Every structure is written in structure tokens, then in C-alpha cells.
Amino acid sequence: MKTSRPNRIVIIDALRGFALAGVALVHMTEQYIASAPTDNLMEVTNGTFDNILSGIIGFFIMGKFFALFSILFGLSFFIQMESAANRGQNFAGRFLWRVFLLFMIGYIHQIFYKGDILTIYALLAPFLIPFYKINNKLGDTHIGMFFT
């Protein structure tokens, strides 16, 4: 017997995978060091080619993948909240539970890698809930003047 699953938006999953691959690429160029590296490590690993490549990756790639990943986090929140609202359910409690789990995963990860972003997402994510229902007309009026 086949159970019905909610339709997934494949392009969002593909973008999320692309963003994760980019974040992994950036971490590889950082040599997975989130804190200040020792001087003798930098002497061995940062030659002229390494510095040029690091500059190119930093300028063209690094911020873009982190920004894309953050946008997709917010978009996923909106999709989950909107889908639950369309079914007449409140998703806030379940979202907070998922955020708590995300925090725990991020906290464990942060023990090994000091540049973890998951804990930051988890700490800021609860603030999305009260802003979910804000009237968009107010935002269009004030923000729109900057983009016209």
C-alpha cells in the first residue's frame, strides 16, 4: 500500500544541495579551521597560489553560498508554516522542536568546529514565528521606496 507524501519542491531541494556543496567547498579552502591557525601551519599551507585561490573563492563564492543557504532556511520555514496554516494546523510548536534539535546538532558540531552556523540559525529561528503573520503591505510601503 502506497502512502501519499506531500509534494516536495524539487528545485528547493536541488538549491539546498548546491548550497551545502558550496559551503563544504568553502570549508575545504579554510582547511576546516574556524579559529585563528598557528603561524607555522600558515607557513606550510599558504603559498602565493593558495592566497590567490583563497581570494577568488572568498570574493566570488563564499558569501554567496552562505547567503543562499540562509535564504533557503527562511524559505523552508515559510513553506512549512504556510502549509500547516492551509491545513488549519499550528506549526509553531513543531517548528520550535525542530529548532531545538537543530541547536543540539549545532552545539555538538561546535565542540569540534568553532565556525558552526546551525546554532546561530537555531537561536534566531524562534524570532521568525511572530513575524510570519505581519502584514506585507507595511513592508512594501517602507521597503519599496529603497528599491524603486
Rosetta silent file (secondary structure, phi, psi, omega in degrees, C-alpha in Angstrom):
SEQUENCE: MKTSRPNRIVIIDALRGFALAGVALVHMTEQYIASAPTDNLMEVTNGTFDNILSGIIGFFIMGKFFALFSILFGLSFFIQMESAANRGQNFAGRFLWRVFLLFMIGYIHQIFYKGDILTIYALLAPFLIPFYKINNKLGDTHIGMFFT
SCORE:     score description
SCORE:     0.000 S_00000001
   1 L     0.000  126.960 -177.339    0.000    0.000    0.000 S_00000001
   2 L   -91.630  128.548  177.732    1.457    3.311   -1.086 S_00000001
   3 L   -92.334  147.788  179.343    1.175    6.218    1.315 S_00000001
   4 L   -87.042  132.759  176.237    0.783    9.719   -0.023 S_00000001
   5 L  -108.540  148.421  175.051    3.551   12.167    0.802 S_00000001
   6 L   -61.532  146.025  179.747    3.245   15.899    0.489 S_00000001
   7 L   -66.646  132.124  175.926    4.724   17.170   -2.746 S_00000001
   8 L   -94.731  150.028  175.590    8.261   18.421   -2.344 S_00000001
   9 L   -90.801  103.669 -170.992    9.546   21.335   -4.320 S_00000001
  10 H   -62.002  -37.598 -177.861   12.423   19.678   -6.125 S_00000001
  11 H   -63.966  -34.167  178.148   14.147   22.915   -7.128 S_00000001
  12 H   -68.803  -40.626  175.998   14.439   23.947   -3.468 S_00000001
  13 H   -62.138  -40.857  179.261   15.976   20.580   -2.602 S_00000001
  14 H   -65.905  -43.345  177.492   18.404   20.981   -5.510 S_00000001
  15 H   -63.355  -38.478  178.732   19.324   24.519   -4.430 S_00000001
  16 H   -63.715  -42.977  176.755   19.814   23.319   -0.852 S_00000001
  17 H   -63.041  -40.372  177.491   22.175   20.592   -2.073 S_00000001
  18 H   -62.562  -44.231  179.460   24.019   23.145   -4.216 S_00000001
  19 H   -64.324  -42.721  178.685   24.369   25.493   -1.237 S_00000001
  20 H   -63.287  -39.551  177.410   25.616   22.673    1.006 S_00000001
  21 H   -63.223  -40.111  177.863   28.174   21.659   -1.617 S_00000001
  22 H   -65.696  -40.955  177.143   29.350   25.263   -1.790 S_00000001
  23 H   -62.729  -41.907  177.755   29.633   25.526    1.988 S_00000001
  24 H   -62.881  -40.488  178.332   31.678   22.311    2.000 S_00000001
  25 H   -62.035  -44.888  179.005   33.910   23.726   -0.743 S_00000001
  26 H   -62.320  -42.116  179.040   34.485   26.908    1.239 S_00000001
  27 H   -65.446  -32.137  177.065   35.318   24.904    4.362 S_00000001
  28 H   -64.687  -40.290  179.505   37.830   22.877    2.374 S_00000001
  29 H   -70.707  -25.280  175.882   39.641   26.064    1.369 S_00000001
  30 L   -83.760   -0.995 -178.999   39.603   27.157    5.004 S_00000001
  31 L    59.016   29.242  177.718   41.128   23.770    5.856 S_00000001
  32 L    56.973   31.098  178.325   38.255   23.289    8.324 S_00000001
  33 L  -110.097  114.956 -178.708   39.862   25.754   10.736 S_00000001
  34 L   -98.117  -12.957  178.246   37.347   28.166   12.216 S_00000001
  35 L  -109.004  179.211 -178.816   39.661   29.759   14.732 S_00000001
  36 L   -65.332  123.246  178.897   42.992   31.501   14.256 S_00000001
  37 L   -76.669  160.042  178.085   45.512   28.994   12.873 S_00000001
  38 L   -71.258  156.136 -177.644   49.029   28.740   14.199 S_00000001
  39 H   -63.585  -42.202 -177.886   51.791   30.617   12.373 S_00000001
  40 H   -68.292  -27.281  175.032   53.753   27.508   11.400 S_00000001
  41 H   -67.473  -41.141 -178.454   50.618   25.967    9.843 S_00000001
  42 H   -68.785  -33.252  177.384   50.136   29.047    7.687 S_00000001
  43 H   -62.275  -37.535 -176.729   53.773   28.988    6.538 S_00000001
  44 H   -78.008  -38.524 -169.607   53.313   25.478    5.194 S_00000001
  45 H  -101.306  -16.734 -174.727   49.893   25.850    3.611 S_00000001
  46 L  -111.641   82.062  172.634   49.595   29.419    2.369 S_00000001
  47 L   -87.895 -172.629 -178.804   51.819   29.982   -0.605 S_00000001
  48 H   -61.195  -46.211  179.989   51.139   32.500   -3.362 S_00000001
  49 H   -61.868  -42.015  178.818   48.810   30.158   -5.245 S_00000001
  50 H   -61.201  -41.783 -179.898   46.875   29.376   -2.049 S_00000001
  51 H   -67.215  -40.344  178.081   46.410   33.079   -1.311 S_00000001
  52 H   -64.112  -48.304  179.866   45.220   33.838   -4.856 S_00000001
  53 H   -62.206  -40.978  178.416   42.783   30.918   -4.819 S_00000001
  54 H   -62.427  -40.307  177.860   41.532   31.886   -1.358 S_00000001
  55 H   -64.840  -42.962  178.843   40.884   35.442   -2.548 S_00000001
  56 H   -63.533  -46.667  179.745   38.967   34.255   -5.612 S_00000001
  57 H   -64.448  -42.116  179.481   36.865   31.843   -3.585 S_00000001
  58 H   -62.451  -42.288 -176.597   36.221   34.444   -0.899 S_00000001
  59 H   -75.515  -44.821 -172.499   35.134   37.106   -3.389 S_00000001
  60 H   -94.417  -21.661 -169.345   33.112   35.025   -5.835 S_00000001
  61 H  -121.814  -49.666 -165.960   31.841   32.084   -3.807 S_00000001
  62 H   -51.739  -59.465 -176.892   31.969   32.233   -0.012 S_00000001
  63 H   -64.836  -29.856 -177.319   29.281   34.791    0.803 S_00000001
  64 H   -67.604  -42.863 -179.347   27.010   33.596   -1.974 S_00000001
  65 H   -70.423  -39.398  178.247   26.684   30.040   -0.679 S_00000001
  66 H   -66.028  -40.970  178.511   26.171   31.141    2.921 S_00000001
  67 H   -65.289  -43.928  179.070   23.540   33.676    1.822 S_00000001
  68 H   -61.447  -42.468  179.215   21.775   31.099   -0.366 S_00000001
  69 H   -62.526  -41.339  178.982   21.745   28.607    2.494 S_00000001
  70 H   -67.220  -41.920  177.726   20.267   31.236    4.833 S_00000001
  71 H   -61.308  -42.504 -179.804   17.597   32.259    2.322 S_00000001
  72 H   -67.188  -31.570  175.056   16.600   28.624    1.858 S_00000001
  73 H   -62.121  -48.080  178.737   16.349   28.219    5.643 S_00000001
  74 H   -65.599  -39.703  178.509   13.869   31.101    5.788 S_00000001
  75 H   -64.070  -40.912  178.139   12.000   29.869    2.717 S_00000001
  76 H   -63.163  -39.889  176.031   11.645   26.399    4.238 S_00000001
  77 H   -58.748  -48.949 -178.522   10.249   27.979    7.408 S_00000001
  78 H   -61.225  -44.162 -178.809    7.675   29.891    5.366 S_00000001
  79 H   -61.879  -43.829  179.833    6.669   26.832    3.329 S_00000001
  80 H   -64.660  -44.312 -179.730    6.189   24.743    6.467 S_00000001
  81 H   -65.756  -43.270 -178.536    4.171   27.445    8.253 S_00000001
  82 H   -66.784  -41.203  178.808    2.031   28.174    5.180 S_00000001
  83 H   -63.008  -43.611  178.482    1.375   24.502    4.501 S_00000001
  84 H   -65.553  -40.451  179.369    0.286   23.925    8.109 S_00000001
  85 H   -63.574  -38.130  178.052   -1.915   27.044    8.037 S_00000001
  86 H   -65.945  -27.559  176.369   -3.618   25.783    4.861 S_00000001
  87 L   -88.487   -1.987 -179.526   -4.402   22.539    6.692 S_00000001
  88 L    79.423   22.936 -179.505   -5.715   24.502    9.683 S_00000001
  89 L  -111.247  158.771  174.479   -2.855   23.457   11.939 S_00000001
  90 L  -101.662  120.458 -175.936   -0.421   25.448   14.042 S_00000001
  91 L   -95.140   -6.654 -172.651    3.153   24.590   13.122 S_00000001
  92 H   -57.749  -45.390 -179.315    4.883   26.838   15.689 S_00000001
  93 H   -63.043  -44.377  179.225    5.305   24.138   18.352 S_00000001
  94 H   -66.994  -37.783  177.610    6.684   21.599   15.917 S_00000001
  95 H   -62.217  -43.970  178.904    8.946   24.238   14.390 S_00000001
  96 H   -63.221  -35.924  176.168   10.354   25.086   17.828 S_00000001
  97 H   -63.912  -43.994  178.305   11.007   21.380   18.462 S_00000001
  98 H   -64.309  -38.330  177.821   12.900   21.144   15.174 S_00000001
  99 H   -64.406  -39.776  176.523   14.837   24.292   16.062 S_00000001
 100 H   -61.236  -44.495  177.687   15.773   22.736   19.405 S_00000001
 101 H   -63.277  -40.151  176.987   17.069   19.636   17.598 S_00000001
 102 H   -61.423  -41.144  177.901   18.965   21.863   15.174 S_00000001
 103 H   -61.851  -43.753 -179.599   20.523   23.660   18.142 S_00000001
 104 H   -63.621  -42.865  177.364   21.631   20.374   19.703 S_00000001
 105 H   -62.429  -45.212  179.161   23.196   19.202   16.431 S_00000001
 106 H   -64.021  -38.744  179.606   24.899   22.572   16.031 S_00000001
 107 H   -63.703  -44.940  177.968   26.105   22.578   19.626 S_00000001
 108 H   -63.109  -41.894  178.681   27.712   19.159   19.233 S_00000001
 109 H   -63.636  -37.314 -177.512   29.235   20.276   15.928 S_00000001
 110 H   -68.107  -20.117  175.366   30.541   23.448   17.552 S_00000001
 111 H   -62.764  -34.225 -176.498   32.563   21.385   20.005 S_00000001
 112 H   -99.297  -26.992 -175.453   34.709   20.295   17.053 S_00000001
 113 L  -136.257  114.428 -171.673   34.352   23.258   14.703 S_00000001
 114 L   -74.660   -6.293 -178.249   34.132   26.786   16.079 S_00000001
 115 L  -102.109   28.228 -174.973   32.505   28.284   12.971 S_00000001
 116 L   -67.720  134.787  179.662   29.190   26.458   13.208 S_00000001
 117 L   -98.255  -20.013 -175.660   26.192   28.322   11.756 S_00000001
 118 H   -61.540  -38.431  178.717   23.484   25.906   12.901 S_00000001
 119 H   -66.650  -34.406  177.620   23.470   27.228   16.462 S_00000001
 120 H   -67.081  -45.274  175.485   23.054   30.767   15.139 S_00000001
 121 H   -56.359  -45.873 -176.145   20.115   29.662   12.962 S_00000001
 122 H   -66.116  -35.960  179.016   18.591   27.879   15.944 S_00000001
 123 H   -73.067  -31.232 -178.394   18.954   30.885   18.235 S_00000001
 124 H   -91.578  -22.100 -175.189   17.439   33.287   15.704 S_00000001
 125 H   -58.601  -39.484  179.094   14.761   30.990   14.253 S_00000001
 126 H   -58.705  -24.480  178.395   12.175   31.480   17.042 S_00000001
 127 H   -71.798  -14.536  176.208   12.049   35.163   16.086 S_00000001
 128 H   -69.313  -32.478 -173.199   10.614   34.153   12.705 S_00000001
 129 H   -59.900  -50.471 -179.426    7.366   32.964   14.299 S_00000001
 130 H   -68.260  -23.087 -179.095    5.964   36.354   15.403 S_00000001
 131 H   -87.407   -6.483 -178.077    6.945   37.942   12.082 S_00000001
 132 L   -61.015  -37.925 -174.256    5.240   35.257    9.999 S_00000001
 133 L   -99.775    9.865  179.404    1.834   36.964   10.092 S_00000001
 134 L   -66.010  137.941 -179.745    2.950   40.588    9.702 S_00000001
 135 L   -62.424  126.535 -177.491    1.022   42.390    7.003 S_00000001
 136 H   -71.088  -22.220 -178.517    3.152   42.585    3.883 S_00000001
 137 H   -63.551  -36.299  177.643    1.636   45.938    2.817 S_00000001
 138 H   -63.137  -45.036  179.001    3.535   47.719    5.576 S_00000001
 139 H   -64.893  -40.096  179.603    6.806   46.193    4.387 S_00000001
 140 H   -63.575  -38.014 -177.416    6.079   47.017    0.748 S_00000001
 141 H   -66.605  -48.589 -174.737    5.381   50.648    1.593 S_00000001
 142 H   -83.219  -40.030 -178.003    8.551   51.307    3.571 S_00000001
 143 H   -77.967  -33.191 -177.459   11.000   48.953    1.937 S_00000001
 144 H   -58.872  -29.300 -178.139    9.718   49.608   -1.565 S_00000001
 145 H   -66.945  -21.888  178.955   10.975   53.184   -1.511 S_00000001
 146 H   -82.059  -19.047 -174.178   14.547   51.891   -1.388 S_00000001
 147 H  -112.574    8.713 -179.955   14.163   49.677   -4.451 S_00000001
 148 L   -97.877    0.000    0.000   12.222   51.922   -6.847 S_00000001
